[in-house]
């Protein structure tokens, strides 16, 4: 009965959200040409390759960019220990697809995840027939999980977490989530609190293991991107002895906070320059409007050439310009060239939970977050315990911390060094989980 109720509820919710989904798809583009993947229908060349991989490939799923990085590290660790392994990689978002396409090999197959309706799931599983199924973080699709379980396909949930916001709901809906969570062969949880929340929701305690966060292994510096960004910044007044204050993966409202702070501090710190990297590039017009309302020239990386370069360069040389990096895939390059980094989605009430603070820490930035880092709770606990990151409660305290860091080079450098050390100390989780996963698959094979 519960499954029939779930199908009905899923259908109602999906239809209700469809207009919003289609609007976002049109804005971002990307997966219109592969929309049939959602229903388990694939292009001929993809179907032929899937037929080749039946019973051999591991299916790994990641919803979007952050989860793709986690899944990619797991693929790399499994490949290191099993060189002949092949993957079917599925994602949900167009941005996830873009990142995943750079990480799968020619021997693998990239698809969009099917809708969680029984016919769509059945067609996809018939086509893929994986030897194991791996989901990342909080991806719980009941029909897909149940169908894998009924076919005897081992199920793994990696880097599992339950957010503060989701925990009460999981516990209240234990009747629904419990049977699904009990179908997993192994759940690798980020923290003891995540383990407790998963078992409270009905997961079998014997299958849940606390490993720590995969995200410490996921972060990688990007020397080529850093060099490219360094050349770009030097061209626009941010080279040499300039100090870059970077807003990384900012959300609406946070750009205005950083622009206001820059207005206050630039006269006291003439070498300071502000660079904003919005989380979603399609919101760059709004960020530009914020910059220009404050009286600055906006240098948008995606639109260079719209104004004569010499005018933009002069504005940046005077400190009258703000760079908006509205391109994709370059954030690590900007972190590698920043003196101080503010991590987005941590300051605003409406959009909260935090973006990845490990990346600027790895790059040696003096890293600051706002109070809302719920999506990275175990990571923040580790970084705060190591005095590797600063967390502030509002814009006034953010301004004060940036002022202190700009006034004290030694403090800034020491904070960055502690951040690098804290990240390096916590690596190795992915390889450990890969070894255990392979051992479990071998046990199944021999049974």
CORJO-V729450 format. One record per residue. N is the residue number from 0. RES is the residue in one letter. D_FIRST is the distance of its C-alpha to the first C-alpha in Angstrom with 1 decimal. Layout:
N_RES_D_FIRST + N_RES_D_FIRST
This chain:
0_X_0.0 + 1_X_3.8 + 2_X_5.4 + 3_X_5.3 + 4_X_6.4 + 5_X_8.7 + 6_X_10.1 + 7_X_11.0 + 8_X_12.5 + 9_X_14.3 + 10_X_15.7 + 11_X_17.0 + 12_X_18.6 + 13_X_20.0 + 14_X_21.7 + 15_X_23.0 + 16_X_24.5 + 17_X_25.8 + 18_X_29.3 + 19_X_29.9 + 20_X_28.8 + 21_X_31.2 + 22_X_34.0 + 23_X_33.8 + 24_X_33.8 + 25_X_36.9 + 26_X_38.7 + 27_X_38.2 + 28_X_38.1 + 29_X_37.5 + 30_X_34.5 + 31_X_34.9 + 32_X_36.3 + 33_X_33.4 + 34_X_30.6 + 35_X_29.3 + 36_X_28.4 + 37_X_25.3 + 38_X_24.0 + 39_X_25.1 + 40_X_28.4 + 41_X_31.5 + 42_X_35.3 + 43_X_37.1 + 44_X_38.9 + 45_X_35.8 + 46_X_34.0 + 47_X_37.0 + 48_X_37.2 + 49_X_33.5 + 50_X_34.2 + 51_X_37.1 + 52_X_34.9 + 53_X_32.1 + 54_X_31.3 + 55_X_34.0 + 56_X_33.0 + 57_X_31.1 + 58_X_28.7 + 59_X_29.2 + 60_X_27.7 + 61_X_29.3 + 62_X_28.3 + 63_X_31.9 + 64_X_35.5 + 65_X_35.2 + 66_X_32.4 + 67_X_34.4 + 68_X_37.3 + 69_X_35.2 + 70_X_33.7 + 71_X_37.3 + 72_X_38.7 + 73_X_36.1 + 74_X_37.0 + 75_X_40.7 + 76_X_40.3 + 77_X_38.5 + 78_X_41.1 + 79_X_43.9 + 80_X_42.6 + 81_X_41.5 + 82_X_43.8 + 83_X_42.2 + 84_X_38.6 + 85_X_37.2 + 86_X_34.4 + 87_X_32.0 + 88_X_31.8 + 89_X_29.3 + 90_X_29.5 + 91_X_28.0 + 92_X_31.2 + 93_X_34.5 + 94_X_36.4 + 95_X_34.4 + 96_X_35.2 + 97_X_38.9 + 98_X_39.1 + 99_X_37.1 + 100_X_39.4 + 101_X_42.2 + 102_X_40.7 + 103_X_39.3 + 104_X_41.9 + 105_X_42.8 + 106_X_41.1 + 107_X_37.7 + 108_X_35.4 + 109_X_34.2 + 110_X_31.2 + 111_X_28.9 + 112_X_25.4 + 113_X_22.8 + 114_X_20.4 + 115_X_17.0 + 116_X_15.6 + 117_X_14.7 + 118_X_17.9 + 119_X_20.1 + 120_X_19.0 + 121_X_19.5 + 122_X_22.9 + 123_X_24.0 + 124_X_23.2 + 125_X_24.8 + 126_X_27.8 + 127_X_28.2 + 128_X_27.0 + 129_X_27.9 + 130_X_29.2 + 131_X_27.5 + 132_X_25.6 + 133_X_27.0 + 134_X_25.6 + 135_X_27.9 + 136_X_27.7 + 137_X_24.5 + 138_X_22.8 + 139_X_19.2 + 140_X_17.3 + 141_X_13.8 + 142_X_13.5 + 143_X_17.2 + 144_X_17.1 + 145_X_14.2 + 146_X_16.1 + 147_X_19.3 + 148_X_18.1 + 149_X_17.0 + 150_X_20.4 + 151_X_22.2 + 152_X_23.6 + 153_X_24.9 + 154_X_23.5 + 155_X_25.8 + 156_X_25.7 + 157_X_29.3 + 158_X_31.1 + 159_X_27.9 + 160_X_28.2 + 161_X_26.3 + 162_X_28.4 + 163_X_29.5 + 164_X_27.6 + 165_X_24.3 + 166_X_24.5 + 167_X_23.5 + 168_X_20.4 + 169_X_19.3 + 170_X_20.0 + 171_X_18.2 + 172_X_15.0 + 173_X_15.3 + 174_X_11.8 + 175_X_10.9 + 176_X_14.2 + 177_X_15.0 + 178_X_13.0 + 179_X_14.3 + 180_X_17.8 + 181_X_18.0 + 182_X_17.9 + 183_X_21.3 + 184_X_24.4 + 185_X_26.5 + 186_X_26.4 + 187_X_29.9 + 188_X_30.0 + 189_X_32.9 + 190_X_33.7 + 191_X_33.1 + 192_X_31.5 + 193_X_29.0 + 194_X_28.3 + 195_X_27.8 + 196_X_25.5 + 197_X_23.3 + 198_X_23.2 + 199_X_22.5 + 200_X_19.4 + 201_X_18.4 + 202_X_20.4 + 203_X_22.2 + 204_X_25.8 + 205_X_27.4 + 206_X_26.2 + 207_X_27.3 + 208_X_31.0 + 209_X_33.2 + 210_X_35.5 + 211_X_36.8 + 212_X_36.4 + 213_X_36.7 + 214_X_38.4 + 215_X_41.7 + 216_X_41.8 + 217_X_40.6 + 218_X_43.5 + 219_X_46.5 + 220_X_49.7 + 221_X_50.7 + 222_X_54.5 + 223_X_54.9 + 224_X_52.9 + 225_X_54.9 + 226_X_58.1 + 227_X_57.1 + 228_X_56.0 + 229_X_59.2 + 230_X_61.4 + 231_X_59.5 + 232_X_59.9 + 233_X_63.6 + 234_X_64.2 + 235_X_62.9 + 236_X_64.6 + 237_X_62.3 + 238_X_64.2 + 239_X_66.9 + 240_X_66.9 + 241_X_64.3 + 242_X_61.3 + 243_X_58.0 + 244_X_55.5 + 245_X_52.2 + 246_X_49.0 + 247_X_46.3 + 248_X_43.0 + 249_X_43.8 + 250_X_41.5 + 251_X_42.8 + 252_X_45.0 + 253_X_46.0 + 254_X_48.5 + 255_X_50.3 + 256_X_50.5 + 257_X_52.1 + 258_X_54.4 + 259_X_55.6 + 260_X_56.2 + 261_X_58.2 + 262_X_60.3 + 263_X_61.2 + 264_X_62.0 + 265_X_63.6 + 266_X_67.1 + 267_X_67.1 + 268_X_65.7 + 269_X_67.2 + 270_X_65.9 + 271_X_62.2 + 272_X_60.1 + 273_X_56.6 + 274_X_54.0 + 275_X_50.5 + 276_X_47.7 + 277_X_44.8 + 278_X_41.3 + 279_X_40.6 + 280_X_43.7 + 281_X_42.7 + 282_X_43.5 + 283_X_47.0 + 284_X_48.6 + 285_X_47.5 + 286_X_48.9 + 287_X_52.1 + 288_X_52.4 + 289_X_52.1 + 290_X_54.8 + 291_X_57.1 + 292_X_56.8 + 293_X_58.1 + 294_X_61.1 + 295_X_60.4 + 296_X_60.5 + 297_X_57.2 + 298_X_57.5 + 299_X_54.3 + 300_X_54.1 + 301_X_52.3 + 302_X_55.1 + 303_X_58.2 + 304_X_61.0 + 305_X_60.1 + 306_X_62.9 + 307_X_66.0 + 308_X_65.2 + 309_X_68.5 + 310_X_67.3 + 311_X_64.1 + 312_X_65.9 + 313_X_68.4 + 314_X_65.8 + 315_X_64.1 + 316_X_67.5 + 317_X_68.2 + 318_X_64.8 + 319_X_64.0 + 320_X_61.0 + 321_X_57.4 + 322_X_55.7 + 323_X_52.1 + 324_X_50.7 + 325_X_48.2 + 326_X_47.7 + 327_X_44.9 + 328_X_45.1 + 329_X_48.3 + 330_X_47.1 + 331_X_48.2 + 332_X_51.5 + 333_X_52.0 + 334_X_51.0 + 335_X_53.6 + 336_X_56.2 + 337_X_55.3 + 338_X_57.1 + 339_X_54.6 + 340_X_50.9 + 341_X_48.5 + 342_X_44.8 + 343_X_42.8 + 344_X_39.6 + 345_X_40.9 + 346_X_43.0 + 347_X_41.1 + 348_X_38.6 + 349_X_36.4 + 350_X_36.3 + 351_X_36.1 + 352_X_35.0 + 353_X_37.9 + 354_X_38.9 + 355_X_40.2 + 356_X_43.2 + 357_X_43.8 + 358_X_45.4 + 359_X_48.3 + 360_X_48.8 + 361_X_49.2 + 362_X_51.8 + 363_X_53.8 + 364_X_53.3 + 365_X_53.7 + 366_X_50.1 + 367_X_48.9 + 368_X_45.5 + 369_X_44.4 + 370_X_42.3 + 371_X_38.9 + 372_X_38.1 + 373_X_34.6 + 374_X_33.4 + 375_X_36.1 + 376_X_36.2 + 377_X_37.0 + 378_X_39.5 + 379_X_41.2 + 380_X_41.5 + 381_X_43.3 + 382_X_45.5 + 383_X_46.5 + 384_X_47.3 + 385_X_49.7 + 386_X_51.2 + 387_X_50.3 + 388_X_48.9 + 389_X_49.7 + 390_X_47.1 + 391_X_48.2 + 392_X_46.8 + 393_X_48.3 + 394_X_50.7 + 395_X_53.8 + 396_X_53.0 + 397_X_52.1 + 398_X_55.5 + 399_X_57.3 + 400_X_55.7 + 401_X_56.6 + 402_X_60.1 + 403_X_60.5 + 404_X_59.4 + 405_X_61.7 + 406_X_64.5 + 407_X_64.2 + 408_X_64.0 + 409_X_63.9 + 410_X_60.8 + 411_X_59.1 + 412_X_59.9 + 413_X_59.0 + 414_X_55.6 + 415_X_54.9 + 416_X_56.2 + 417_X_54.0 + 418_X_51.0 + 419_X_51.7 + 420_X_52.3 + 421_X_49.0 + 422_X_47.0 + 423_X_48.9 + 424_X_48.5 + 425_X_44.6 + 426_X_44.3 + 427_X_43.1 + 428_X_39.4 + 429_X_38.2 + 430_X_40.5 + 431_X_39.4 + 432_X_35.7 + 433_X_36.6 + 434_X_38.4 + 435_X_35.6 + 436_X_33.1 + 437_X_35.6 + 438_X_36.1 + 439_X_32.4 + 440_X_32.3 + 441_X_35.4 + 442_X_34.0 + 443_X_31.0 + 444_X_33.5 + 445_X_35.7 + 446_X_33.0
